[in-house]
Amino acid sequence: MAARPIASVLVVDDEPDLRTLYELTLLREGYQVVAAGNLAQAREWLAQQRFDVLITDMRLPDGLGLELLHALNTEQRPERSIVITAYGSAENAVEALKIGAFDYLTKPVDLKQLRAVVSAALLSQCTRSGVPIGVGRTVQHSGASPAPGAGAGVSALMRIVGQSDCIRQIKARIEKVATSMAPVLILGESGTGKELVARAVHGCSHRAAGPFVAVNCGAIPDNLIESEFFGVRKGAFTGASQDRDGFFQAARGGTLFLDEIGDLPLAMQAKLLRVIQERRVRPLGGVPEETVDMRLVSATHRDLAARVASGEFRQDLYYRLNVIELRTPALRERSDDLPALVQALLRRLCDAPDSTPPEVSPAALAWLQARELPGNVRELENLLQRALALSNGQTLEPIDFGAHETHGSPPAAARSTASTPKPTAASIDLPGDLQVFLDEQERKVLIQALKEADFNRTAAAARLGLNLRQMRYRIQRLGIAMPSDRALDDADTA
């Protein structure tokens, strides 16, 4: 077997002590290391050979390290670049990431973090090129996970259904942005698949083997948000009987997805900004800070620029999150994808060994395409769930989607009649939540029918005028527990 090429690193820093420290740290990891004290020397080395990783200080005696990044882009060179910025220089870090830097480090540089970032950059090279890169002593190091290969990325992208131009564009952009550590902000209307895009970014990256931690920022109570994000140490407050990691620690080595970031309280926005800049968190009740190693992807359906203008969202955090922007198109912008989406959603909704997705008639498909569907793919999925429950055949028709029902305002004659209240025989107690009330009534009816049929689903469905598929759907939706010895009781009678 041919030996793997040893990874090479170019370190550029004008401070001799720091340059030597970085050089020794990387040499101990088994890399080939070359050092330069200014831009001129760095350009000479780059003209002589190719490197796997370039590490450069931002400020050098004869210019800025960003000039090297511009040169790499212009010449389309393969080096992964890592920029070292001064404490609090968030603007420089954001600019470097937008130019194409893989990642950045803040002075004073944590050597453990330096090793991890270089290792991640090399893994990213392997994921993109497919060529394994070795080191002097070991092939993998610094606790890095193995490169996931092309399969994970292809699988992640295949979940994004459609062949319209906007879908092709977002898939191509996902593949491109996945190769760096730059924060990604996903914008789009509710129900357009922002989390699906975030998972694709994770799946196409060198971090695909690590965890994907999804967090809904609007669903966490304000009094718990800090402990949920940063973790808790034993004794921090009454009831904290043991250490508990937060979202940042849970995403170590992977991706942290902050959904609905626009709903984050202002106080938490300031703390989040500091964590993003410094890559360190202090758990609630803890004294030392902990280094965090994760890729940050966030999403919102809100207009963040407008919230910045109104003072509801921090401008510095907005610019820090919006290094790379992805927009998920609304369903009305990709109407040609609707037939493929319908088939993909039906396959998922009927994902059972003994279930076959029904056909959708041309009339039903035309009815769906004529609707506005402001809820986008999520609303389309809900319509399909309803049609599956109401359908009696193997083909979904417009009536199964509620096409016979009146939507919007009633005719004028109906409004005049409806405006005159009719006396009722007796008043009833109105439920606080109609859907919960109806679900509970339906659950009682189904359980009674199942008990009378000795939990034979086919017999219970016939008793209620349903088919087996409708019965299965309702049992699953309402969470009705079936006796384990009866789980497949009607397989022979289906």
C-alpha positions in Angstrom: 0.0 0.0 0.0 1.4 3.4 -1.0 2.2 5.7 1.9 -0.1 8.6 2.5 1.4 12.1 1.9 2.3 13.9 5.1 0.2 17.0 5.6 2.0 20.3 5.2 1.3 23.5 7.0 2.5 27.1 6.3 2.5 29.3 9.5 2.7 33.1 9.0 3.3 35.2 12.1 5.6 38.2 12.8 6.2 37.3 16.5 9.1 34.8 16.7 8.0 33.3 20.0 4.4 32.6 18.8 5.6 31.4 15.5 7.9 28.9 17.2 5.1 27.8 19.6 2.7 27.1 16.7 5.5 25.4 14.7 6.5 23.0 17.6 2.9 22.2 18.4 2.2 21.1 14.8 5.5 19.3 14.5 4.5 17.2 17.5 1.3 16.2 15.7 3.4 14.9 12.8 2.9 17.6 10.2 5.5 19.1 7.9 5.7 22.8 9.0 7.2 25.8 7.3 7.2 29.2 9.0 7.3 32.8 7.6 7.5 36.1 9.4 5.8 38.4 6.9 3.7 38.5 3.7 6.8 38.6 1.4 8.2 35.4 2.9 4.8 33.7 2.8 4.4 34.5 -0.9 7.9 33.1 -1.6 6.9 29.8 0.0 3.5 29.7 -1.8 5.3 30.2 -5.1 7.6 27.3 -4.4 5.1 24.6 -3.2 1.6 23.7 -2.4 0.4 23.3 1.2 -2.6 21.6 2.8 -3.2 24.3 5.4 -2.2 28.0 5.7 -2.3 29.6 9.1 -1.8 33.4 9.1 -1.9 36.2 11.6 -4.3 39.0 10.6 -1.8 41.9 11.0 1.7 41.5 9.6 4.6 44.1 9.2 4.0 44.4 5.5 0.2 44.1 5.2 -2.8 42.0 6.2 -3.1 38.3 6.2 -6.3 38.7 4.2 -4.1 39.5 1.2 -2.9 35.9 1.2 -6.5 34.7 1.3 -7.3 36.9 -1.7 -4.3 35.4 -3.6 -5.4 31.8 -2.8 -8.9 32.6 -4.2 -7.6 34.4 -7.3 -5.2 31.5 -8.1 -7.9 28.9 -7.1 -5.4 27.1 -4.9 -6.5 24.2 -2.7 -5.0 25.3 0.7 -7.4 25.6 3.6 -6.7 28.9 5.4 -7.0 29.6 9.1 -6.8 33.3 10.3 -5.6 34.4 13.7 -7.2 37.6 14.9 -6.7 39.8 18.0 -9.2 39.6 20.9 -12.4 41.3 20.1 -11.7 41.7 16.4 -15.0 40.0 15.3 -15.2 42.2 12.1 -11.8 40.8 10.9 -13.0 37.2 11.5 -16.2 37.7 9.6 -14.4 39.3 6.7 -11.9 36.4 6.6 -14.7 33.8 6.6 -16.5 35.7 3.8 -13.4 35.7 1.7 -13.1 31.9 2.1 -11.2 31.1 5.3 -12.0 27.7 6.7 -11.9 29.0 10.3 -10.4 31.5 12.6 -8.7 31.5 16.0 -8.6 34.3 18.6 -5.5 35.4 20.5 -4.3 34.2 22.9 -4.6 31.0 20.8 -5.5 27.8 22.7 -3.1 25.1 21.5 -5.7 22.4 21.9 -8.0 24.4 19.7 -5.3 25.0 17.2 -4.7 21.3 16.8 -8.4 20.6 16.5 -8.9 23.3 13.8 -6.0 22.1 11.7 -7.2 18.5 12.0 -10.7 19.6 10.9 -9.3 21.6 8.0 -7.4 18.4 6.8 -10.5 16.3 7.2 -12.4 18.8 5.1 -9.7 18.5 2.4 -10.2 14.7 2.5 -14.0 15.0 2.2 -13.8 17.3 -0.8 -11.0 15.6 -2.7 -11.3 12.0 -1.6 -7.5 11.8 -1.2 -6.4 10.7 2.3 -3.8 12.8 3.9 -1.5 11.3 6.5 0.7 12.6 9.3 4.1 11.5 10.6 2.8 9.4 13.4 -0.9 8.8 13.0 -3.4 9.2 10.3 -6.1 10.7 12.5 -5.4 12.9 15.5 -6.6 15.4 17.9 -9.8 13.5 18.5 -11.1 14.2 15.1 -13.8 11.9 13.6 -13.0 10.1 10.3 -14.1 11.8 7.1 -17.7 10.6 6.3 -17.1 10.2 2.5 -19.3 11.1 -0.3 -22.2 8.9 0.7 -23.4 11.0 3.6 -23.4 14.2 1.5 -25.3 12.6 -1.4 -27.9 11.1 1.0 -28.4 14.5 2.7 -28.9 16.3 -0.6 -31.3 13.6 -1.9 -33.7 14.5 0.9 -34.2 17.9 -0.7 -36.8 17.0 -3.4 -37.1 18.8 -6.7 -35.3 19.7 -9.9 -36.4 23.4 -10.3 -33.7 26.0 -10.9 -34.0 27.4 -7.3 -33.6 23.9 -5.8 -30.6 23.1 -8.0 -29.0 26.4 -7.0 -29.5 25.8 -3.3 -28.1 22.3 -3.5 -25.0 23.6 -5.3 -24.6 26.3 -2.7 -24.9 23.8 0.2 -22.1 21.7 -1.3 -19.9 24.7 -1.5 -20.5 26.2 1.9 -20.3 22.9 3.7 -16.5 22.8 3.2 -15.8 25.6 5.7 -16.6 26.4 9.3 -18.2 29.8 8.5 -21.6 30.4 10.2 -24.6 29.9 7.9 -27.9 31.8 8.2 -30.9 30.1 6.5 -33.8 32.4 5.7 -37.2 31.5 4.3 -40.9 31.3 5.1 -42.3 28.8 7.6 -42.6 25.3 6.2 -40.0 25.6 3.4 -37.6 23.1 4.9 -35.0 25.2 6.6 -34.0 22.4 9.0 -33.7 20.0 6.0 -31.2 22.4 4.5 -29.3 22.7 7.8 -29.0 18.9 7.9 -27.8 18.8 4.4 -25.0 21.4 5.2 -24.1 19.1 8.1 -24.3 15.9 6.0 -22.1 17.4 3.3 -19.4 18.6 5.7 -16.4 16.9 7.3 -18.5 16.9 10.5 -21.1 14.5 9.2 -20.0 11.8 11.6 -20.5 14.2 14.5 -23.8 15.1 16.2 -26.5 17.4 14.7 -28.1 19.3 17.6 -31.3 21.1 16.6 -32.7 23.8 19.0 -35.9 25.8 18.7 -34.9 29.1 20.2 -38.5 30.3 20.6 -39.6 27.2 22.6 -37.2 27.6 25.6 -38.5 29.5 28.7 -36.4 32.6 29.4 -35.5 31.4 32.9 -34.0 28.2 31.5 -32.4 29.4 28.3 -28.9 30.1 29.7 -28.6 26.7 31.4 -30.0 24.9 28.3 -27.4 26.6 26.0 -24.3 26.6 28.2 -24.9 23.7 30.7 -25.1 23.5 34.5 -22.6 22.5 37.2 -23.6 20.7 40.3 -24.9 23.0 43.0 -25.5 26.0 40.7 -29.0 26.2 42.0 -31.5 24.2 44.1 -32.1 21.0 42.3 -28.9 21.0 40.3 -27.7 17.6 41.7 -25.2 16.8 38.9 -23.3 18.4 36.0 -25.3 18.7 32.8 -24.0 19.8 29.4 -25.7 22.4 27.3 -26.4 22.6 23.6 -22.9 23.9 22.8 -21.2 21.0 24.5 -23.7 18.4 23.1 -22.8 19.6 19.5 -19.1 19.0 20.1 -17.5 17.8 16.9 -20.7 18.4 15.0 -23.2 21.1 14.1 -25.4 23.2 16.3 -28.6 24.3 14.5 -30.4 27.3 16.1 -33.9 27.4 14.6 -36.0 30.6 14.9 -32.9 32.6 16.0 -35.0 35.7 15.6 -37.0 34.8 18.7 -33.9 34.8 21.0 -34.2 37.4 23.8 -31.8 40.4 23.7 -30.0 39.4 26.9 -29.2 36.0 25.4 -28.2 37.5 22.1 -25.3 39.3 23.8 -24.1 36.1 25.5 -24.4 34.1 22.2 -22.3 36.7 20.4 -19.5 36.3 22.9 -19.6 32.5 22.6 -19.4 32.7 18.8 -16.5 35.1 18.9 -14.5 33.4 21.6 -15.4 29.8 21.1 -15.8 29.3 24.9 -18.7 28.9 27.2 -19.0 29.1 31.0 -21.6 26.7 32.4 -24.0 28.0 34.9 -22.3 27.7 38.3 -18.9 26.9 36.7 -15.7 28.9 37.1 -13.4 27.9 34.2 -14.5 28.4 30.6 -14.8 25.4 28.3 -13.7 25.4 24.7 -16.5 24.5 22.2 -15.9 22.9 18.9 -19.0 23.1 16.7 -20.3 24.5 13.3 -23.1 27.0 13.8 -26.1 27.1 11.5 -29.1 29.2 12.3 -32.4 29.9 10.7 -35.5 32.1 10.9 -38.6 33.0 9.0 -38.5 36.6 10.3 -37.0 39.6 8.6 -33.8 39.9 10.7 -32.7 43.2 9.0 -36.1 44.8 10.0 -35.7 43.5 13.5 -32.2 45.0 13.7 -33.6 48.4 12.6 -36.3 48.2 15.2 -33.8 47.3 18.0 -35.2 43.8 18.6 -32.1 42.0 17.3 -28.4 43.0 17.8 -26.8 44.3 14.7 -23.4 42.8 15.6 -24.9 39.4 16.1 -26.8 39.6 12.8 -23.6 40.3 10.9 -21.8 37.5 12.9 -24.5 35.0 12.0 -25.0 36.1 8.4 -21.5 35.2 7.1 -23.1 32.8 4.5 -26.7 33.2 3.6 -29.0 30.5 2.2 -32.6 31.2 1.2 -35.2 28.4 1.0 -37.7 29.1 -1.8 -41.4 29.1 -1.1 -43.5 26.4 -2.7 -45.2 28.9 -5.1 -41.7 29.6 -6.5 -41.2 26.0 -7.4 -44.6 24.8 -8.5 -43.0 22.4 -11.0 -41.6 20.4 -8.0 -45.1 19.8 -6.5 -45.7 16.3 -8.1 -42.4 15.0 -7.0 -43.0 16.5 -3.5 -46.4 14.8 -3.3 -44.9 11.4 -4.1 -42.0 11.8 -1.7 -44.3 12.9 1.2 -46.7 10.1 0.5 -43.9 7.6 0.6 -42.8 9.0 4.0 -46.4 9.1 5.4 -47.0 5.5 4.3 -43.6 4.3 5.5 -44.7 0.9 6.9 -43.8 -2.7 5.7 -47.4 -3.4 4.7 -48.4 0.1 3.3 -48.3 1.2 -0.3 -48.6 4.9 -1.1 -51.8 5.6 -3.1 -51.9 7.3 -6.5 -52.9 10.9 -6.8 -55.4 11.6 -9.6 -54.7 14.3 -12.1 -57.7 16.2 -10.8 -56.4 16.1 -7.2 -53.0 17.2 -8.4 -54.5 20.1 -10.3 -56.5 21.1 -7.2 -53.3 21.1 -5.1 -51.5 23.2 -7.7 -54.3 25.7 -7.7 -54.1 26.4 -4.0 -51.8 29.1 -2.6 -50.5 26.9 0.2 -49.0 29.7 2.4 -47.8 27.1 4.8 -45.6 25.7 2.0 -44.4 22.0 2.2 -45.6 21.7 5.8 -49.2 22.6 4.8 -48.9 20.2 1.8 -47.9 17.4 4.1 -50.9 18.1 6.4 -53.3 18.1 3.4 -51.9 14.7 2.4 -52.2 13.3 5.9 -55.9 14.4 5.9 -56.5 12.9 2.4 -55.0 9.5 3.5 -57.3 9.4 6.5 -60.4 10.2 4.5 -59.7 8.2 1.3 -61.5 4.9 0.8 -59.6 3.8 -2.3 -56.2 3.5 -3.8 -56.4 6.9 -5.6 -56.6 10.2 -3.9 -59.3 12.5 -5.4 -60.1 16.2 -4.8 -62.9 15.3 -2.4 -60.4 13.5 -0.1 -58.5 16.9 0.2 -61.7 18.7 1.1 -62.3 20.2 -2.3 -66.1 20.2 -1.7 -65.7 22.4 1.4 -66.2 26.1 1.2 -63.0 28.2 2.0 -63.0 31.9 2.6 -66.1 34.1 3.1 -69.6 32.8 2.4 -71.8 34.3 -0.2 -73.7 37.5 0.6 -77.0 35.7 1.1 -75.4 33.3 3.4 -73.8 36.1 5.4 -77.1 37.9 5.8 -78.7 34.7 7.1 -75.8 33.9 9.3 -75.8 37.4 10.8 -79.2 36.6 12.4 -78.6 34.4 15.4 -80.9 31.5 15.7 -82.2 30.4 19.1 -80.7 27.2 20.4 -82.5 24.5 22.3 -79.8 24.4 25.0 -76.3 25.8 25.5 -73.3 23.6 25.7 -70.0 24.0 27.5 -67.5 25.1 24.8 -64.0 23.4 25.1 -60.9 25.6 25.5 -59.2 23.7 22.8 -61.5 22.2 20.1 -58.9 20.0 18.5 -57.9 18.4 21.8 -61.5 17.8 22.7 -62.3 16.2 19.3 -59.1 14.0 19.5 -60.2 12.8 23.0 -63.7 11.9 21.7 -62.2 10.1 18.7 -59.8 8.2 21.0 -62.6 7.0 23.2 -64.6 5.7 20.2 -61.6 3.9 18.7 -60.6 2.3 21.9 -64.2 1.0 22.5 -64.4 -0.4 19.0 -60.9 -2.0 19.3 -61.9 -3.6 22.7 -65.2 -4.9 21.2 -63.2 -6.4 18.3 -60.6 -8.0 20.6 -58.1 -5.5 19.2 -58.5 -6.8 15.7 -57.9 -3.6 13.7 -59.6 -4.9 10.5 -62.8 -5.8 12.4 -62.8 -2.5 14.4 -62.3 -0.5 11.2 -65.3 -2.3 9.5 -67.4 -1.6 12.6 -66.7 2.1 12.2 -67.0 2.2 8.4 -63.3 2.8 7.9 -60.7 0.9 5.9 -57.6 -0.6 7.4 -55.3 2.2 6.3 -57.6 4.8 7.9 -57.7 2.8 11.1 -53.9 2.5 11.2 -53.5 6.2 10.6 -55.8 7.1 13.5 -54.2 4.7 15.9 -50.8 6.2 15.2 -52.0 9.8 15.2 -53.8 9.5 18.5 -51.0 7.3 20.1 -53.3 4.4 21.0 -51.3 1.6 22.5 -52.0 -1.9 21.0 -51.3 -5.1 23.0 -47.9 -6.5 21.9 -49.4 -9.9 21.1 -51.9 -8.3 18.8 -49.5 -6.1 16.9 -49.9 -8.2 13.7 -53.2 -9.9 14.5 -54.9 -8.8 11.3 -52.1 -9.3 8.9 -53.8 -12.3 7.4 -57.2 -10.6 7.1 -55.9 -7.4 5.5 
